[in-house]
Every structure is written in structure tokens, then in C-alpha cells.
Amino acid sequence: MKKLLLTTVLLLSIVNITSCKKENDDKTTTKITATALFNGDPVSGASLHLFKENPTQFIETKKSNSNGKTVFEVEPGDYSFEYEYYEGTTHYGGGTHTFTVTEGENKQITVNLEDY
């Protein structure tokens, strides 16, 4: 009886995981590429905090690469982000940027960091 119950629970778990995977596979993603600049030069290591809007929900934080770029793959929708960078005791920021990403769009955003 215990073996039958355990087997049933295991099979139901596999079916549930398969259903979740199928649901996620059907979602369309799009790319956001944001570039951080300071005085026209790319900033490596700037933190970009990405939020989904309506309601506001934190998604993740990534650091910009050596070209100042940060790339996210997201579902279509309304988003916002903030850039920040610290060099010693100096704090640089790019303010808050709100935008909409549509299906299949590759959004390109450039942020000019300022000394706070």
C-alpha cells in the first residue's frame, strides 16, 4: 500500500512538472539591451535593477559588461530599471526609466550616468 501511494505521488509530480514546462515553453520572450555611459564612454560593472510594472515587481539585478551593456530576456510588458555605479566613494546613477516591450521587439536603451 505504501509503495502504491509513493508511486502515485511520484507520477503526479512528474505530470505536474511536465505541465509547468509546457506552459513556460509557450511564452514569448524579447530582448532588452541597455547601455550605461558616462561622458560618452561605456561603464563596466554598473548595476542595472530591472522591475516589471503594474504592479511593480523586482525581476533581477545584472552588471554591465566591458562595453557597458546589460542584456535581459523578458516577456512582453511594462518595465522600469535603475542604473547605479560606485567608484570609490562617488555614486553615479541614471535615474529611473520606464518603457514597454512588445512581442518580438529587441529594445535598445542608452543611459547616461550622472555623478550624485
C-alpha positions in Angstrom: 0.0 0.0 0.0 2.8 2.4 0.9 4.6 1.6 -2.4 1.4 2.3 -4.4 0.9 5.6 -2.6 4.5 6.7 -3.2 4.3 5.7 -6.9 1.1 7.6 -7.3 2.6 10.8 -5.7 5.7 10.4 -7.9 3.7 10.1 -11.1 1.5 13.1 -10.2 4.7 15.1 -9.6 6.1 14.2 -13.0 2.8 15.2 -14.7 2.7 18.5 -12.8 6.4 19.3 -13.7 5.7 18.4 -17.4 2.6 20.7 -17.4 4.6 23.6 -15.9 7.4 23.2 -18.5 4.9 23.2 -21.4 3.2 26.3 -20.0 6.6 28.1 -19.8 7.7 26.9 -23.3 4.7 28.7 -24.8 5.7 32.1 -23.6 7.3 34.5 -26.0 10.4 36.4 -24.8 12.0 39.5 -26.1 15.4 41.1 -25.5 16.2 44.3 -23.7 19.8 45.7 -24.2 20.7 48.6 -22.0 24.0 50.5 -22.3 25.5 52.6 -19.5 27.6 55.5 -20.5 29.5 58.2 -18.5 30.8 61.2 -20.5 30.1 59.1 -23.7 32.3 56.2 -22.5 30.9 52.7 -21.6 30.8 51.9 -17.9 31.8 48.3 -17.0 30.3 47.0 -13.7 27.3 49.3 -13.4 24.3 47.6 -11.7 21.0 47.6 -13.5 18.0 46.8 -11.4 15.0 45.6 -13.6 11.4 45.8 -12.4 8.1 44.6 -14.0 5.4 47.3 -13.7 1.7 47.1 -12.9 2.2 46.1 -10.1 5.9 46.8 -9.6 7.8 43.6 -9.0 11.6 43.3 -8.8 13.0 40.9 -11.5 16.7 40.9 -11.1 20.0 42.9 -11.0 22.8 42.4 -13.5 26.1 44.2 -14.0 27.1 45.8 -17.3 29.9 44.2 -19.3 33.1 45.8 -20.6 31.0 47.5 -23.4 28.6 49.0 -20.8 25.9 46.6 -22.0 23.4 44.6 -19.9 21.0 42.1 -21.6 17.7 40.7 -20.3 15.3 38.3 -21.9 11.8 39.1 -20.8 8.1 38.6 -21.7 6.3 41.5 -23.4 5.1 44.1 -20.9 5.8 47.3 -19.0 9.2 47.5 -17.2 11.4 50.0 -15.5 15.0 50.0 -14.4 17.6 52.0 -12.5 21.3 52.1 -13.1 23.9 52.8 -10.4 27.6 52.6 -10.2 30.1 53.2 -7.4 33.7 54.3 -7.9 35.4 54.7 -4.5 33.0 57.0 -2.6 31.4 58.5 -5.7 27.9 57.3 -6.6 26.8 57.5 -10.2 23.2 57.0 -11.2 21.0 57.0 -14.3 17.6 57.7 -12.8 14.5 55.5 -13.3 13.5 54.6 -16.9 10.0 53.2 -17.7 9.3 51.6 -21.0 7.1 49.0 -22.8 8.4 45.9 -24.6 6.2 44.4 -27.3 6.3 40.8 -28.6 9.4 40.1 -30.8 10.9 43.6 -30.1 14.6 44.0 -29.3 14.6 47.1 -27.1 17.8 49.2 -27.1 18.2 51.7 -24.3 21.1 54.0 -23.5 21.5 55.6 -20.1 23.9 58.4 -19.4 25.1 58.1 -15.8 25.5 61.2 -13.7 27.5 62.0 -10.5 25.2 62.1 -7.5 
